[in-house]
Amino acid sequence: MITIRDGDIINGLIKGLTAIEAFDEEHSRLSITDVARLTGLERATARRCLLTLASLGYADYDGKFFTLTPRILRLGHSYLAATPLPRIIQPFLEKLTVETGESSSASVLDGTEILYIARASLKRVMSVTLGPGSRLPAYCSSMGRVLLAALPTATASDILQRSELKPLTAHTRATVPDLLEEIANVTRQGYAIIDEELEIGLRSIAIPLVNGRGETVAALNIGAQAGRISVEGMIERYLPLMRSARDEIQPLLQ
């Protein structure tokens, strides 16, 4: 691991990115005071960050509230354009979706969340719309648990302790000991199942994608409405197809 010295860090950039991250689905219009409260930045610092974003076209300002503009998508697109993973995986997701009639996705771990990098969908199975760039909590998603299972136990535990663990449904495992136990099960069996833990009526199954160096670089999943297929049915019908797709994808990964 490369050691980065404090003198090599641009604090202004850190603060600007922190201001951007204050905006989300629940906070699409924010005042300077709002951003300061959500980020812990000084109000004057938040003001400078937001006005800089507005001057660069990354935010609109109506005199009171700031909103992000479509230009901000350039930041996420830079990652998607620079990594070959989405381009490699997408055709296999589309094939899986045709074979199963269900949505399939791929994601990577980003902090305490998973970041969707590719998706193929014939129908909507969740109440939220998912696509490349979407995020979900790692602790209660099948791909998140697969990605956490690839980490040393101490690292996975640290991520869980930093996560906002809350029961999203009556079935959600939301304590660190329970989640570590489940992650150990995922490691042993090689796949993760989420049974209405993220959202009532939704089941999903995920497996890891490993490169030639034995590193888990992404997770692959299929999601379905619980009324259409049982957990046992997902394991019996979908898991072999997913493993076949994985075996075709993995030689293409560096």
N, C-alpha and C positions, 0 to 999 in steps of 0.2 A: 504494500500500500504506500502511495506517495504521501510524504509528510508536507502539509501546507502550513507555512508560517503565518502568524497573525499579520505581519507586514505585507503579505501577498493578498490579503482580503480587502475588497472594496466595500466598505460598510454601507455606502450610499446605494450600491446595487442590491445589497441584502434588504435594505429598507424598502426600496422600490418594489422588489419582488414580493415582499411581505404585504405591501399595500394591495398589489394585484390579487394575492391569494385571499384577501378579505372578502372578495366578491364571490358569491356562489348562488345556487338556485334560490336560497332563502334570503339572500342579501344582494339583489341585483341593482338597487339604487341606494347609494350610501353618501352620507354627508361627511365632511372632514371629521366631525366629532365621532360619527359612527366608526370610521376607519381607525381613528385613534383608540377608541374603546375596544374594538375587536382585535387589534394587533398589539396593543401596548405601546405603540409609538407615541412620542410627544405630539401634541396637536400641531405645532408648527412644522414638525417633520412630516407628518401625514399630509399637511397642506401642500408642502413643496413637492412631495412625491406625486400627489394627485394632479397638481397643476402641470408637472413635467409630463405625466402620461397624457394629459389633455393636449399639451402643446405638440406632442409627437403623434397625435391621432389615435392613441390607444384608449382614450376615454373621452366621453362627452360630458360637458358641464353646463348646467342650466342656471348657474348662480347659487344653487344650494346643494343639489345632488349630482353625483358623478355616476355614470354608467359606462361599462366597458363597450367598446366598439368591435365590429367584426375584425378589425386589424389585429386584435389580440390573438386571433386564431393563428397568426403567423408563427407565434412562439411554439404552440403545440405542433403545428404542421412541420416545423423545422425538425423536430424529433422524428415524426412519422416518415418524413422524406429522407432523413439521414440513415435510419435503420432499415435493413432489408427484411426484417422479421415480418411486418405486415404483408409485404408483397409476396413473400414465400408462403405464408400461411393461408392467405385469403382463398386461393383456389381449392384448397383442401376443406376449408370451412363450407364453401358453397357446395361441394360434393357431399359432405356430411349432412347438410341441411336438406338436400334433395333426397338422400337415402333414408333419413329419419322423419322428414316432415316437421322438424323442430329447429329452433334457433341454435346456432353454434357460435362460439366466441373464443377469443384468445386475449390474454392479459399478462401484464407484468406487475411486479410489486413495486410500489412507490410509497415509502414510509409505512403508514398504517393502513394504506388503501391499495386496491388494485386499480390499474389503469388499463382500460380496454384499448387494444391496438388494432384489432380486426374483429369483424362480426358479419355473419350472414343470417338473415332472418326471413322466414316466410310468413310469420305471424307474430303478433305482439303477445308476449307471455307475462310481462310485468306491467305494473301501473306506471312506471317511469319508462321513458324512451332511452334505449341504450345504443351507443355507437362508439366508434373510435374517439378517444378522449374522455369518455364517461368514466366515472369513478364509483366504486362501492367499498364499504368497509371490508378489510381482509378477513376479520375474525368470523364473520357470518356468511361468507360466500365460499362456494366450492373451490373456485380458482384461488382465492386467498388462502384457504387452508392447505391446498397443494403447494403453493409457493412458500408458506410458512414452514411446511414439513421439510422443505429442502434446506432449511437453515439449521445451524447448530441450535440446540435446545435453548441455550442462554440467550441467543439473539432473538429467537422467536418469542421467548418470554418477555424480553425487553420491549418488543414491538407491541405485544398484547397489553403490557402495563401502561404503555403510552397511548393506547387506543381508548376511545370513548365507548366502553363496553356497556351496552344496554339491550334489554330484551325487546327486539322489534316485534316479535310475536310470542305466544305462549310456549313455543317450541325452541326459542333461541337459547343456545348455550352462551352465557355472557359472564362467566367467571374465568379467571386465568387458570386455575387448576382443571376445570372441566375442559377448557379449550386445549390445554397442553395434553390432556389425556386423549382427546379426539385427534389432535395432530399426530400423536404417536401411533394411533390406529391408522391414520392416513399413510404414514411412513411404512407401516407393515404391509398394508394391502395394496398400496400403489395407486390409489384413487380416493377421491373425497365425494361424499354425498351430502347434499343439503336438502333436508326434508321440511319445507315450510318454516325454516328459521329466518330467512331474509324477508319473506313475504308470504302471507297465507295463500295457499293455492299454487305455489311455485316449488318445483323440485328441480335440482340440477346435479350433474355429475361431472367431475373434472379429473384430468390426469396431467402429469408434468410433461414438458417438452425439454429434452436434454440434448446438449450439443456434443460434439466429438470429444470434448475434454471432460465429459461427465457432469457438466454444470447445468442446472435447471435454469433455462433462459426465459421460459414463459409457461403458461398453463392453458390448457384447451378444455372447453366444456360444452355441454349440451343442456339447455334448460327446457322444461316442459311444464304444462299445467298438470297439477296433481291428479285431476280427474281423468286425465287421458292415460296415465301410466303409473304403475306402482314403483317403489324403490327397487324391488326385485326385478321388475320388468326392465328398468333402466340398466341394471347390471347385466342382465341376460341379453338384451337387444342392442343397447347403445355402446356398452363398454368394448365389445369386440370391434365394432366399426371405428371407434375412437382410437383404439390401439393400432388398427391397421393404418389409419391416417397418420398417427404418430410415427409409425415405422417408415412411412414414405417421406415425412417431413424431416426427420432427424438427420439423414445423410446430407441434407441441404443446409444444415445449421453449422456455423463456424464456431 
